[in-house]
Amino acid sequence: MDVEIGLFEIIVLALCGFGSGIINTIAGNGSALTLPALIFVGIPPSLANGTNRVGIFLQTLTSIISLRRTKRTRYLYKEASWVFIPSILGSIVGSYIALDIDDLLLKRIIGVLMILLLLSFLLNPKRWNIATDPGRPKKSLSGWLMFFVVGIYTGFIQMGVGIVMLALLVLVSRYSLKDANILKLILAFVLGATPFIFFALKANIHWGAGLSLASGQTLGAFIGARYVLYHPKAFVWSKRVLLAVLVFSILAMFDIIKL
């Protein structure tokens, strides 16, 4: 579909991309900004879903490159590697589903998921404030299946997957929020690359809009991974951003905020 965008739309997308890059690095769900932004500038929802993957891929690649190489991050790379295969397989399945699903149904599904995550966060916030539990087994069949499902969801829509991964890594696998954030960045790259390639091959990407968004996302991801993630207050701000983005997502998905 041929959709033209001008200078105003390019600036809007770049600014939203920058904010999304930082949000995705420290919390997740930056697509709560970018998908609505794409629709706002006139990109149809189904095309916006594919176009959104350009920035996600480049942003997650930037975050991975920008991560400081420490003994801890090397350990977390090894921890993440065992779920690469189910994540990739799931994302391929989800990408096929995304080509045919009704847009309104998709929005409502996302909204319900965001409400459940918000309730989990508000009703028992101390569950998120833990240290990594070295005694809890991280590698299991249930964990493998869990990330296969996460892969399906990522290929399907992407929005909110960062928060979903944080919830699973902290509440189920018992990693600290800081470790979970780094694991999330590693897995987000793997999960982002597959749908990007899929939608590119299916010609379901508006490259002008996608690259405009990606320019801001890449810069935001670099700043987030290089500086924000290691700030002493990063944990506090992660929780605040999680709450704010969840609330915004819920309002947008149920059309309380009109885009």
MOSULDA-V278078 format. One record per residue. PHI is phi as a letter, one per 40 degrees, with the letter a starting at -180 (* if undefined). Layout:
BEGIN
PHI, PHI
END
This chain:
BEGIN
*, c, b, c, b, b, c, d, c, c, c, d, c, c, c, c, c, c, c, c, c, c, d, c, c, c, a, h, g, c, c, c, c, c, c, d, c, c, c, d, c, h, c, d, d, c, c, c, c, c, c, c, c, c, c, c, c, c, c, c, c, c, c, c, c, c, c, c, c, b, d, c, c, c, c, c, d, c, c, c, c, c, b, c, c, c, c, c, c, c, c, c, c, c, c, c, c, c, c, b, c, c, c, c, c, d, c, c, c, c, c, c, c, c, c, c, c, c, c, d, c, c, c, a, c, c, c, c, b, b, c, c, c, c, c, c, c, c, b, a, c, c, c, c, c, d, c, c, c, d, c, d, c, c, c, c, a, g, d, g, c, c, c, c, c, c, c, c, c, c, c, b, c, g, c, c, c, c, c, c, c, c, c, c, c, c, c, c, c, c, c, c, c, c, c, d, c, c, c, c, c, c, f, b, b, c, c, c, c, c, c, c, c, c, c, c, c, c, c, c, c, c, c, c, c, c, b, c, c, b, c, d, c, d, c, c, c, d, c, c, c, d, c, c, c, c, c, c, c, c, c, c, c, b, g, c, c, c, b
END
